[in-house]
Amino acid sequence: MKILQLHPLLRIAVCLAVGIFVGYETWGGVPQWGWLSAMAACVVAAMLIRQEVVQGVAIMLAAFIAGGFLITRSVDSLMEPLPQGEVSYHAVVASQPQQRGKVARMDLWVVGDEALPRRVKASVLRDSLRPELNNLTVGDGLALSSIFEAPTNYYDSNFDYPLYLRCHGFTATTLVFADAWHREVVDISSLSYTDRTVLKAMRFRQQTMDRYLEGLGDDDEMAVAMAMTMGDKSRLTREMRDVYSISGASHVLALSGLHLGIIYMLLSLLVGSRRMGAFREFLIIAGIWSYAVLTGLSPSVVRASTMITIYALVSILRRDRMSLNALAFTAIVMLVANPLCLYDVGFQMSFMAVLAILVLYKPVYGLVNREFLFSHPILKWLWAMVVVSLCAQLGVAPLTAYYFGRFSVYFLITNFIVIPLATFIIYATAVLIVASLWAPAMAVVAAVLRFVVNLQNTLVTWVSSLPGSSIEGIHINRLQLLFVYIFIIALLVFANRLLRRKFVSVGKP
């Protein structure tokens, strides 16, 4: 394909991703040394044979084999056998416990014993005689006894829960009885430096969210604001989640490129003139990663922060910032760091949305006369938002149907509502954090923020209640998903050629 020929890094990223897919599907069939040997042979061939075509093929094969090696090594490390029977161990609480019926759910990082799984999804039975469970918070040490179990799927859907847990480093689940745990100071030196840093970030995030509770209260407005700005969706009710999902606004509840892009624009305005050059961009990068730390360094935030960092660095080098090569380089960095993120739903949707925008934005935007748009600024802004929404939706709609069995019909209307309001909410939250130093100012900003969030909730609820707001019960498998994307690509190629012929025929005398 021409697009792959023009963007060499995109070729490498595609080969790496395909190699990861093949390596995961055939895990256990080829050992790590087998992948390494094949990759070494390809590298030697690329160095010794001077023919351009042979070198290109060898490099792409090396990227493919590297993907197989990386995923095999990653899965091997996560497939250690679980201990049999009940085990006593020490752990640190790595997520704020959430009450769900008779249990409190939390993430545990096991410390000390190398033979035990490192990250565990735990459900602790509640006991009215032990209220201290309600006071647990991120960073608390525990001594526990429980049985570790391999994750399993509970629902009839295409969402692979065990694979999702592996993508985030979890290898076991456990049910802890009410009398099988107690607080205890634990030594976290066995955790990696990165894990200890993340733990500190999550503690800081929880302290910031506690200040949220003081300013905004504890209801739907607060829950939505915390999800949009701090990445904490634990307080969202099932009804509110469904409303945002049906209306096509669920992307604003998960911190992603949209939110980090808004933060980037805010920092660009605050940092100063473009004349500051590289120093300005480095300040913005520092601000982006500070926000990532503030929100607990969740995988989606790290992914978006990485993309923006590369965007800023490419800007310093005065290259095309919004290019397919820049996107491909981001994908390569993230897949090499964690090959399992290829299977993360957020990773897939983020990259497919940005890829669709990069490929389709210019030709679709050009369907309307540019002189007309420049003479009507409001229409120009509206048309740009329509084009971005259409392109992004075209990129992620098949994935949404595959994973969630749903297609939101009124996504355009929803985006016109939530994107401007989301921008205001994020900016107002930054003001709220500063205003928290003075109670009267904090009360005013909190009241304004609650009003805007309530307005967003009301409008999104209205969209979700419209007739035919979503198409439900879509069931497609992976092969059908692939054919859907092939059909979309073929349709776009056909439309592109048709438009070119039309413009050529119009230009002829």
C-alpha positions as CSV (number, residue, x, y, z in Angstrom):
1,M,0.0,0.0,0.0
2,K,1.2,3.5,-0.8
3,I,0.6,4.8,2.7
4,L,3.0,2.2,4.1
5,Q,5.6,3.1,1.5
6,L,5.5,6.8,2.3
7,H,5.8,6.2,6.1
8,P,8.6,3.7,6.9
9,L,8.0,3.8,10.7
10,L,4.4,2.8,10.0
11,R,5.6,-0.3,8.3
12,I,7.8,-1.2,11.3
13,A,4.9,-0.6,13.7
14,V,2.5,-2.8,11.6
15,C,5.1,-5.6,11.4
16,L,5.8,-5.4,15.2
17,A,2.1,-5.5,16.0
18,V,1.4,-8.4,13.7
19,G,4.4,-10.2,15.3
20,I,3.0,-9.6,18.7
21,F,-0.4,-11.0,17.6
22,V,1.1,-14.1,16.0
23,G,3.4,-14.6,19.0
24,Y,0.5,-14.4,21.5
25,E,-1.8,-16.7,19.4
26,T,1.0,-19.3,19.1
27,W,2.4,-18.9,22.6
28,G,4.2,-22.0,23.7
29,G,4.9,-23.1,20.2
30,V,8.2,-21.2,19.7
31,P,10.6,-20.6,22.6
32,Q,12.2,-17.2,23.3
33,W,15.6,-18.4,21.9
34,G,13.9,-19.4,18.7
35,W,12.5,-15.9,18.1
36,L,15.9,-14.4,19.0
37,S,17.8,-16.6,16.6
38,A,15.4,-15.8,13.7
39,M,15.6,-12.0,14.5
40,A,19.4,-12.2,14.6
41,A,19.5,-13.9,11.2
42,C,17.3,-11.1,9.7
43,V,19.5,-8.4,11.2
44,V,22.6,-10.1,9.7
45,A,20.9,-10.4,6.3
46,A,20.0,-6.7,6.4
47,M,23.6,-5.7,7.2
48,L,25.4,-8.0,4.7
49,I,23.1,-7.8,1.7
50,R,23.2,-4.4,0.1
51,Q,20.1,-4.7,-2.1
52,E,17.5,-2.1,-1.0
53,V,14.5,-4.5,-1.4
54,V,16.2,-7.3,0.5
55,Q,17.2,-5.0,3.3
56,G,13.7,-3.6,3.6
57,V,12.1,-7.0,3.8
58,A,14.8,-8.2,6.3
59,I,14.1,-5.2,8.5
60,M,10.3,-5.8,8.4
61,L,10.8,-9.5,9.2
62,A,13.1,-8.5,12.1
63,A,10.3,-6.2,13.5
64,F,7.8,-9.0,13.1
65,I,10.0,-11.5,14.9
66,A,10.9,-9.0,17.6
67,G,7.1,-8.7,18.3
68,G,6.9,-12.5,18.7
69,F,9.9,-12.5,21.0
70,L,8.7,-9.6,23.1
71,I,5.2,-11.0,23.6
72,T,6.6,-14.5,24.4
73,R,8.9,-13.1,27.0
74,S,6.1,-11.0,28.5
75,V,3.5,-13.8,28.7
76,D,6.2,-16.3,30.0
77,S,6.7,-13.9,33.0
78,L,3.0,-13.7,33.7
79,M,2.2,-17.4,33.3
80,E,4.0,-18.6,36.5
81,P,1.9,-21.3,38.2
82,L,-0.2,-20.1,41.1
83,P,0.4,-21.5,44.6
84,Q,-2.1,-24.2,45.6
85,G,-4.3,-23.8,48.7
86,E,-4.5,-21.0,51.1
87,V,-1.5,-18.8,51.4
88,S,-0.4,-16.2,54.0
89,Y,1.3,-13.1,52.6
90,H,1.8,-9.4,52.9
91,A,0.5,-6.8,50.4
92,V,0.0,-3.0,50.0
93,V,-3.3,-1.5,48.9
94,A,-2.8,-0.1,45.4
95,S,-6.2,1.3,44.6
96,Q,-8.9,2.9,46.7
97,P,-11.2,0.2,48.0
98,Q,-14.7,0.4,46.5
99,Q,-17.8,-1.0,48.2
100,R,-19.7,-3.4,45.9
101,G,-22.5,-5.2,47.7
102,K,-21.0,-7.6,50.3
103,V,-17.4,-7.0,49.3
104,A,-14.9,-4.2,49.0
105,R,-12.8,-4.5,45.8
106,M,-9.2,-3.3,45.6
107,D,-5.9,-3.9,43.9
108,L,-3.2,-5.5,46.0
109,W,0.6,-5.5,45.3
110,V,2.1,-8.5,47.0
111,V,5.5,-7.8,48.6
112,G,8.2,-10.0,49.9
113,D,7.7,-13.6,48.6
114,E,8.9,-13.8,44.9
115,A,7.0,-17.1,44.4
116,L,3.6,-15.4,44.8
117,P,1.8,-13.3,42.1
118,R,2.9,-9.7,42.2
119,R,-0.4,-8.0,41.4
120,V,-3.8,-9.3,42.5
121,K,-7.4,-8.2,42.1
122,A,-8.9,-8.7,45.5
123,S,-12.5,-8.8,46.9
124,V,-12.6,-8.5,50.7
125,L,-15.8,-9.6,52.4
126,R,-17.3,-6.9,54.5
127,D,-18.2,-7.4,58.2
128,S,-20.3,-5.0,60.2
129,L,-18.2,-5.9,63.2
130,R,-15.1,-4.7,61.5
131,P,-15.6,-1.1,60.3
132,E,-11.9,-0.6,59.7
133,L,-12.3,-1.9,56.1
134,N,-14.1,1.4,55.3
135,N,-11.0,3.3,56.4
136,L,-8.5,1.5,54.2
137,T,-6.7,3.7,51.6
138,V,-4.0,3.6,49.0
139,G,-0.6,2.7,50.5
140,D,-1.9,0.8,53.6
141,G,-0.1,-2.4,54.4
142,L,-2.0,-5.6,55.0
143,A,-1.3,-9.2,56.2
144,L,-3.7,-11.6,54.6
145,S,-4.6,-15.3,54.0
146,S,-6.5,-16.3,50.9
147,I,-6.5,-18.6,47.9
148,F,-5.2,-17.2,44.6
149,E,-7.2,-18.1,41.5
150,A,-6.6,-17.6,37.8
151,P,-8.8,-14.8,36.2
152,T,-11.9,-16.1,34.3
153,N,-14.5,-14.5,32.0
154,Y,-17.9,-14.1,33.5
155,Y,-19.9,-12.6,30.7
156,D,-20.8,-13.7,27.2
157,S,-19.0,-11.0,25.3
158,N,-15.8,-10.4,23.2
159,F,-14.2,-8.6,26.2
160,D,-11.4,-10.9,27.4
161,Y,-11.2,-10.1,31.1
162,P,-8.2,-12.3,31.9
163,L,-6.3,-10.8,29.0
164,Y,-7.3,-7.3,30.2
165,L,-5.8,-8.1,33.6
166,R,-2.6,-9.4,32.0
167,C,-2.3,-6.2,30.0
168,H,-2.1,-4.4,33.4
169,G,0.1,-6.8,35.1
170,F,-2.5,-8.7,37.2
171,T,-2.0,-12.5,37.2
172,A,-4.5,-13.6,39.9
173,T,-7.8,-12.8,41.7
174,T,-8.6,-13.7,45.3
175,L,-11.5,-13.6,47.8
176,V,-10.4,-12.6,51.3
177,F,-12.7,-13.5,54.2
178,A,-13.6,-10.9,56.8
179,D,-11.4,-12.5,59.5
180,A,-8.4,-13.3,57.2
181,W,-6.8,-9.9,57.1
182,H,-5.5,-7.1,59.3
183,R,-3.5,-3.9,59.0
184,E,0.3,-4.2,59.3
185,V,3.3,-2.1,58.3
186,V,4.9,-3.8,55.4
187,D,8.3,-3.4,53.7
188,I,7.8,-2.3,50.1
189,S,11.5,-2.4,49.2
190,S,10.8,-5.5,47.1
191,L,8.7,-3.4,44.7
192,S,10.5,-1.9,41.8
193,Y,11.4,1.8,41.7
194,T,8.6,2.4,39.1
195,D,6.0,0.7,41.3
196,R,7.0,2.7,44.4
197,T,6.8,5.9,42.3
198,V,3.3,4.9,41.0
199,L,2.2,4.1,44.6
200,K,3.3,7.6,45.7
201,A,1.5,9.1,42.8
202,M,-1.7,7.2,43.7
203,R,-1.5,8.4,47.3
204,F,-1.2,12.0,46.1
205,R,-4.1,11.4,43.7
206,Q,-6.3,10.2,46.6
207,Q,-5.4,13.2,48.7
208,T,-6.4,15.5,45.8
209,M,-9.7,13.6,45.4
210,D,-10.4,14.0,49.1
211,R,-10.2,17.7,48.5
212,Y,-12.6,17.2,45.6
213,L,-15.1,15.7,48.0
214,E,-14.9,18.7,50.2
215,G,-15.6,21.1,47.4
216,L,-18.1,19.2,45.2
217,G,-20.0,16.9,47.5
218,D,-20.7,13.2,46.8
219,D,-23.2,12.8,43.9
220,D,-23.4,12.4,40.1
221,E,-21.8,15.8,39.5
222,M,-18.8,15.0,41.6
223,A,-18.5,11.5,40.2
224,V,-18.5,12.7,36.6
225,A,-16.0,15.5,37.4
226,M,-13.6,13.1,39.1
227,A,-13.8,10.7,36.2
228,M,-13.1,13.5,33.7
229,T,-10.3,15.1,35.5
230,M,-8.7,12.5,37.8
231,G,-9.5,9.3,36.0
232,D,-11.4,7.8,38.9
233,K,-14.6,6.2,37.6
234,S,-15.3,4.2,40.8
235,R,-18.0,6.5,42.0
236,L,-20.0,6.6,38.8
237,T,-23.4,4.8,39.1
238,R,-24.3,2.1,36.6
239,E,-27.1,4.4,35.3
240,M,-24.8,7.3,34.6
241,R,-22.3,5.0,32.9
242,D,-25.1,3.7,30.6
243,V,-26.3,7.2,29.8
244,Y,-22.8,8.2,28.7
245,S,-22.3,5.0,26.8
246,I,-25.7,5.1,24.9
247,S,-25.2,8.7,23.9
248,G,-21.7,8.1,22.7
249,A,-20.0,10.3,25.4
250,S,-18.3,7.6,27.3
251,H,-14.9,8.7,25.9
252,V,-15.0,11.9,28.1
253,L,-15.2,9.7,31.3
254,A,-11.9,8.0,30.6
255,L,-8.8,10.1,30.6
256,S,-7.3,10.0,27.1
257,G,-5.8,12.0,24.4
258,L,-8.8,14.4,24.4
259,H,-8.2,15.4,28.0
260,L,-4.4,15.5,27.7
261,G,-4.8,17.6,24.5
262,I,-6.9,20.1,26.5
263,I,-4.2,20.2,29.2
264,Y,-1.6,20.7,26.5
265,M,-3.5,23.7,25.1
266,L,-3.9,25.2,28.6
267,L,-0.2,24.8,29.3
268,S,0.7,26.2,25.9
269,L,-1.3,29.4,26.9
270,L,0.3,29.6,30.3
271,V,3.9,28.8,29.5
272,G,4.5,31.7,27.1
273,S,5.6,32.6,23.6
274,R,6.7,30.2,21.0
275,R,10.0,32.2,20.8
276,M,11.1,30.2,23.9
277,G,11.5,27.2,21.6
278,A,12.7,24.0,23.1
279,F,12.6,25.3,26.6
280,R,8.9,26.0,26.2
281,E,8.2,22.5,24.9
282,F,10.2,20.9,27.8
283,L,8.2,22.9,30.3
284,I,4.9,21.7,28.7
285,I,6.2,18.1,28.7
286,A,7.0,18.5,32.4
287,G,3.5,19.8,33.0
288,I,1.9,16.9,31.1
289,W,3.8,14.3,33.1
290,S,3.1,16.2,36.4
291,Y,-0.6,15.8,35.6
292,A,0.0,12.2,34.7
293,V,1.5,11.7,38.2
294,L,-1.4,13.6,39.8
295,T,-3.9,11.2,38.2
296,G,-2.1,8.1,39.4
297,L,-0.1,7.2,36.2
298,S,-2.9,5.0,34.8
299,P,-2.1,3.2,31.6
300,S,-4.4,5.4,29.5
301,V,-2.8,8.6,30.8
302,V,0.7,7.2,30.3
303,R,-0.2,6.3,26.8
304,A,-1.6,9.8,26.0
305,S,1.3,11.5,27.8
306,T,3.7,9.5,25.7
307,M,2.0,10.5,22.5
308,I,2.0,14.2,23.5
309,T,5.7,14.0,24.6
310,I,6.7,12.6,21.2
311,Y,4.5,15.2,19.5
312,A,6.3,18.0,21.4
313,L,9.8,16.5,20.7
314,V,9.0,16.3,17.0
315,S,7.9,19.9,17.2
316,I,11.3,20.8,18.6
317,L,13.0,19.1,15.7
318,R,10.7,21.1,13.4
319,R,9.2,18.0,11.8
320,D,5.6,17.3,10.9
321,R,4.1,16.8,14.4
322,M,0.8,15.3,13.3
323,S,2.3,12.7,11.0
324,L,1.8,9.0,10.7
325,N,5.5,8.4,11.4
326,A,5.1,10.2,14.7
327,L,2.1,8.1,15.6
328,A,3.9,4.9,14.5
329,F,6.9,5.8,16.6
330,T,4.7,6.2,19.6
331,A,3.2,2.8,19.0
332,I,6.6,1.2,18.6
333,V,7.8,2.7,21.9
334,M,4.8,1.6,23.8
335,L,4.7,-1.9,22.3
336,V,8.4,-2.5,23.0
337,A,7.8,-1.3,26.6
338,N,4.7,-3.5,27.1
339,P,3.7,-5.7,24.1
340,L,0.5,-6.8,25.9
341,C,-0.8,-3.2,25.5
342,L,-1.7,-4.2,21.9
343,Y,-4.6,-6.1,23.5
344,D,-5.7,-3.2,25.7
345,V,-9.0,-1.8,24.5
346,G,-8.0,1.8,25.2
347,F,-4.7,1.4,23.3
348,Q,-6.6,0.0,20.3
349,M,-9.2,2.8,20.3
350,S,-6.8,5.6,20.9
351,F,-4.5,4.6,18.0
352,M,-7.4,3.8,15.6
353,A,-9.1,7.1,16.3
354,V,-5.8,9.1,15.8
355,L,-4.9,7.1,12.7
356,A,-8.3,7.7,11.1
357,I,-8.1,11.4,11.8
358,L,-4.6,11.7,10.3
359,V,-5.5,9.8,7.2
360,L,-9.0,11.2,6.6
361,Y,-9.2,14.7,8.0
362,K,-7.6,16.6,5.1
363,P,-9.6,14.9,2.3
364,V,-12.9,15.1,4.2
365,Y,-12.3,18.7,5.4
366,G,-11.5,19.7,1.8
367,L,-15.0,18.6,0.6
368,V,-16.2,22.1,1.6
369,N,-14.7,25.1,-0.2
370,R,-11.8,26.5,2.0
371,E,-12.5,30.2,0.9
372,F,-16.1,29.8,2.1
373,L,-14.9,28.4,5.4
374,F,-12.3,31.1,6.0
375,S,-15.0,33.7,5.4
376,H,-17.3,32.1,8.0
377,P,-15.2,31.4,11.1
378,I,-18.1,29.8,13.1
379,L,-19.0,27.5,10.2
380,K,-15.3,26.6,9.9
381,W,-15.1,25.6,13.6
382,L,-18.3,23.6,13.3
383,W,-17.2,21.8,10.2
384,A,-13.8,21.0,11.7
385,M,-15.5,19.5,14.7
386,V,-17.8,17.5,12.5
387,V,-14.9,16.1,10.5
388,V,-12.8,15.2,13.5
389,S,-15.8,13.4,15.1
390,L,-16.7,11.6,11.9
391,C,-13.1,10.4,11.3
392,A,-12.6,9.3,14.9
393,Q,-15.9,7.5,15.0
394,L,-15.1,5.7,11.7
395,G,-11.9,4.5,13.3
396,V,-13.3,3.2,16.6
397,A,-16.9,2.2,15.7
398,P,-16.0,-1.4,14.6
399,L,-14.1,-1.8,17.9
400,T,-17.0,-0.4,19.9
401,A,-19.4,-2.8,18.2
402,Y,-17.0,-5.7,18.7
403,Y,-16.2,-5.2,22.4
404,F,-19.5,-3.6,23.6
405,G,-22.1,-4.7,21.1
406,R,-23.3,-1.1,20.7
407,F,-23.3,1.8,18.2
408,S,-24.3,5.3,19.3
409,V,-26.3,6.9,16.6
410,Y,-26.2,10.5,17.8
411,F,-22.5,10.7,18.5
412,L,-22.2,13.9,16.5
413,I,-24.7,15.7,18.6
414,T,-23.1,14.4,21.7
415,N,-19.6,15.6,20.7
416,F,-20.9,19.1,20.1
417,I,-22.2,19.0,23.7
418,V,-19.4,17.3,25.6
419,I,-16.2,18.6,24.0
420,P,-16.8,22.3,24.8
421,L,-18.1,21.5,28.2
422,A,-15.3,19.0,28.9
423,T,-12.8,21.8,28.0
424,F,-14.5,24.1,30.5
425,I,-14.7,21.5,33.2
426,I,-11.0,20.6,33.0
427,Y,-10.0,24.3,33.1
428,A,-12.4,25.0,36.0
429,T,-10.9,22.0,37.9
430,A,-7.4,23.5,37.6
431,V,-8.8,26.8,39.0
432,L,-10.6,24.8,41.8
433,I,-7.4,23.2,42.9
434,V,-5.7,26.6,43.2
435,A,-8.8,28.2,44.8
436,S,-8.9,25.4,47.5
437,L,-6.3,27.5,49.3
438,W,-9.0,30.1,50.1
439,A,-12.4,28.6,51.1
440,P,-14.7,31.4,49.8
441,A,-13.1,31.3,46.3
442,M,-13.3,27.5,46.3
443,A,-17.0,27.6,47.1
444,V,-17.7,29.9,44.1
445,V,-15.6,27.9,41.7
446,A,-17.1,24.6,43.0
447,A,-20.7,26.0,42.5
448,V,-19.9,27.0,38.9
449,L,-18.2,23.6,38.2
450,R,-21.2,21.7,39.6
451,F,-23.6,23.7,37.4
452,V,-21.6,23.0,34.3
453,V,-21.3,19.3,35.1
454,N,-25.0,19.1,35.9
455,L,-25.7,20.8,32.5
456,Q,-23.6,18.2,30.7
457,N,-25.3,15.3,32.5
458,T,-28.7,16.7,31.7
459,L,-27.9,17.1,28.0
460,V,-26.2,13.7,27.7
461,T,-29.2,12.1,29.4
462,W,-31.5,13.9,26.9
463,V,-29.5,12.6,23.9
464,S,-29.5,9.0,25.3
465,S,-33.4,9.2,25.6
466,L,-33.9,10.1,22.0
467,P,-35.6,7.4,19.8
468,G,-33.1,5.1,18.3
469,S,-30.2,6.6,20.2
470,S,-28.1,3.5,20.0
471,I,-28.1,0.2,18.1
472,E,-27.8,-2.6,20.6
473,G,-27.0,-6.3,20.5
474,I,-24.3,-6.3,17.8
475,H,-22.3,-9.5,17.8
476,I,-19.3,-9.8,15.6
477,N,-16.2,-12.0,15.9
478,R,-12.5,-11.1,15.2
479,L,-12.7,-12.3,11.6
480,Q,-15.8,-10.2,11.0
481,L,-14.1,-7.2,12.7
482,L,-11.2,-7.6,10.3
483,F,-13.5,-7.7,7.3
484,V,-15.4,-4.6,8.5
485,Y,-12.1,-2.6,8.5
486,I,-11.1,-4.1,5.1
487,F,-14.5,-3.0,3.8
488,I,-14.1,0.5,5.2
489,I,-10.6,0.9,3.7
490,A,-11.9,-0.4,0.3
491,L,-14.8,2.1,0.4
492,L,-12.5,5.0,1.2
493,V,-10.1,4.1,-1.6
494,F,-13.0,3.9,-4.0
495,A,-14.4,7.2,-2.8
496,N,-10.9,8.8,-3.0
497,R,-10.5,7.7,-6.7
498,L,-14.0,8.8,-7.6
499,L,-13.4,12.2,-6.2
500,R,-10.1,12.6,-7.9
501,R,-11.7,11.7,-11.3
502,K,-14.4,14.2,-10.6
503,F,-12.0,17.0,-9.9
504,V,-9.8,16.1,-12.9
505,S,-12.8,16.1,-15.2
506,V,-14.0,19.4,-13.8
507,G,-10.5,21.0,-14.4
508,K,-10.4,19.9,-18.1
509,P,-11.3,22.5,-20.7
